[in-house]
Amino acid sequence: MTIKDIASIRLQSQQLNGNSFEKPEELVQWMGAMQAQDYSMSKWAVGIRIPGTTDEAIDKAISEGKIIRTHVLRPTWHLTSPKDIHWMLQLTAPHIKPLTKSRDKELELTEKIYTKSNGIIEKALTGNKHLTRDELMVELSAHKIKADSARAAHLMLRAELEGIICSGKLVGKTHTYALLENRIMPSKKLSREEALAKLAWIYFTSHAPATVKDFAWWSGLSLTDSRAGLENIKSKLTGEKIGDETYWLPAAFKMNALKKTSSHFLPAFDEFIISYKDRTASLALEHQFTAFTSNGIFKPVLLVDGQGIGIWSRTVKKDSVLIEAAFFKTPSKTARLLLEKEAKLYGLFLNKKVEFIYS
């Protein structure tokens, strides 16, 4: 296996070359958790992996609770499966909470305030209610808990990490929260060892090939825990050494027949780029500062044969969407034609006409 092979195999593992699923919720469960702070782009991250699905279909799956949008793994939004949220929270919430301590102190948020806030939020949502964040902040303010924007984000994060709330039904385009216990059936509890092994298996099947450092980055776990999870499933994996690193993938993995050339309009924060600590297999070092910033803003990337060749942006209008591409260097005619064709798929996803321009 070479560095170039890594990108090709990841295209298949991540369902970008040869799709194995028909429903958005099946894809999300395969991926384990998909970063989702940019909501519209997170829907495209699902859509690009299930040809023929639409933006509306993914909204519907989230509104119906077939996909959950919440904070898990790391202190940011993720899409995940309701079948996995309980054990994932149990495993990852304990290491996310301490990451907010410094900011909690600045915002004067104490454990006493969190306990009170959690109780108020739980009571407000009792009876299978679905309320917006603003509506919940009104409840907190009425009980003399200061709930400006910065504090509100932390108060809701803590309620999610405690397993009290999760994403609720969409009201138009507005997100709501609901009680986790009303939204999702309880699942079998896993021991810490079982949870580490399960998370490792999900990652090393859906994101393969990857290193233990990649897994630690994606999961938010320590290297010690990441190694423990890997060790528990190593008998089902095969390792390929490249330089000083070992890349792991399922022993039963079989490569699909590759298309001659493939192209993709990756969304911002897409798993194909963000879920690895070392991203050089698909994004050359000299282009990384263009594709993502030092403070963690990941831009949409143009991908040809698993390699980033530029970035793109979109302007959504009433009946159309304008896609503007900026290439790292002049692309081949074949690559341009492929991307023009791929742009139309994004239009179908949004049910809008597409205008594609590039520089």
Sequence and secondary structure as in RCSB ss.txt:
>XXXX:A:sequence
MTIKDIASIRLQSQQLNGNSFEKPEELVQWMGAMQAQDYSMSKWAVGIRIPGTTDEAIDKAISEGKIIRTHVLRP
TWHLTSPKDIHWMLQLTAPHIKPLTKSRDKELELTEKIYTKSNGIIEKALTGNKHLTRDELMVELSAHKIKADSA
RAAHLMLRAELEGIICSGKLVGKTHTYALLENRIMPSKKLSREEALAKLAWIYFTSHAPATVKDFAWWSGLSLTD
SRAGLENIKSKLTGEKIGDETYWLPAAFKMNALKKTSSHFLPAFDEFIISYKDRTASLALEHQFTAFTSNGIFKP
VLLVDGQGIGIWSRTVKKDSVLIEAAFFKTPSKTARLLLEKEAKLYGLFLNKKVEFIYS
>XXXX:A:secstr
  HHHHHHHHHHHTTSSS   SSHHHHHHHHSEEE SSHHHHHHHHHTTSTT  HHHHHHHHHTTSSEEEE SSS
SEEEE TTTHHHHHHHHHHHHGGGGHHHHHHHT  HHHHHHHHHHHHHHHTTT  B HHHHHHHHHHTT    HH
HHHHHHHHHHHTTSEEE   BTTB  EEEHHHHS       HHHHHHHHHHHHHHHS SB HHHHHHHH   HHH
HHHHHHHHGGGEEEEEETTEEEEEETT       SS EEEE TT HHHHT S  TTTS HHHHHHHB TTS B  
EEEETTEEEEEEEEEE SSEEEEEEEESS   HHHHHHHHHHHHHHHHHHTSEEEEEE 
